[in-house]
Amino acid sequence: MAQILLIEDQPSSLMSLIADLEREGYEVIRAYSYNSAIGLWREYNGYFDCIVLDLNIDPDGLNADQIDEYSPVHGILVLDKICKGKMQGKSKDPQKIWDKTIIHSGYTKELKKFTKYESLKKIPKGGTSISEVFAKVKEIIINNVDNG
């Protein structure tokens, strides 16, 4: 069963996405803050087939300087943390983590000030974004299966 890490501090806005993913047979593991995302990454040893990340998550676990520097996109610090050292789990290549990550946020334009993140898959919230995220999750999981 494919496992999806959903990092969103207001998951009620994504209930239809969660329901659709679970109907497809995917397990959705939910994190609500920076700390809970890192905790779940450790608990599951980094084994997630896909990550859906909101950028404006609860910054619990970050220091004041990180919150100030990255606000309102402090959720991106989750990726920085899991792409370093012992947090990598099964993936030894940070690019593999980025390749299976979808940024689903109302703050995607705010990432422009952090050029390092330009290549991430970004789907701004609104309109048909839920169906776009659903399709992209399925595509990522299919690609992971095809590429071993």
C-alpha positions, -999 to 999 in steps of 0.1 A, spaced: 0 0 0 14 34 -10 19 58 19 14 95 15 27 121 40 2 150 41 17 180 59 -11 204 64 -22 222 96 -58 226 84 -66 191 70 -103 198 70 -97 218 38 -84 186 22 -110 161 34 -121 153 -2 -85 147 -13 -79 124 17 -111 105 10 -102 101 -27 -67 89 -19 -80 64 7 -106 51 -18 -77 44 -42 -61 23 -15 -34 48 -4 -26 53 33 -26 90 42 -4 99 72 -12 134 84 12 159 100 0 192 114 32 210 122 70 210 116 75 189 147 48 163 138 62 160 102 97 154 114 84 129 140 64 110 115 94 110 91 115 93 118 87 69 128 82 57 93 120 57 86 115 81 57 94 56 37 68 76 20 58 73 -17 47 109 -19 47 140 2 20 167 0 33 199 17 15 231 27 40 259 31 22 278 58 21 251 85 23 254 123 60 262 129 61 243 162 97 231 166 113 260 147 133 287 164 123 324 161 150 331 135 138 303 112 102 314 116 111 350 108 133 342 78 110 317 62 76 331 71 51 324 56 68 294 39 83 277 69 69 244 58 98 242 34 121 237 63 106 202 67 122 193 33 155 209 43 155 188 75 146 154 59 170 159 31 200 161 55 219 134 71 202 109 93 167 121 84 169 107 49 154 73 57 155 50 27 163 78 2 200 86 2 195 112 -26 177 144 -16 166 148 -52 145 117 -48 126 134 -19 121 165 -40 109 144 -69 81 129 -48 70 161 -32 41 183 -42 38 218 -27 1 225 -23 -2 260 -8 -16 294 -12 19 307 -8 37 292 -38 47 326 -51 65 333 -19 91 306 -28 105 330 -55 128 345 -28 143 310 -23 156 301 -57 168 267 -44 132 255 -45 122 266 -80 122 230 -94 96 217 -69 62 208 -81 38 235 -70 0 235 -72 -15 267 -58 -46 262 -36 -79 271 -52 -102 261 -80 -94 226 -92 -62 222 -71 -76 192 -52 -81 172 -84 -47 184 -97 -30 172 -65 -48 139 -67 -37 133 -103 -1 143 -94 0 120 -64 -11 91 -86 15 100 -112 43 101 -86 33 68 -71 31 51 -106 65 65 -115 79 52 -81 66 17 -89 79 18 -125 113 30 -113 117 6 -85 
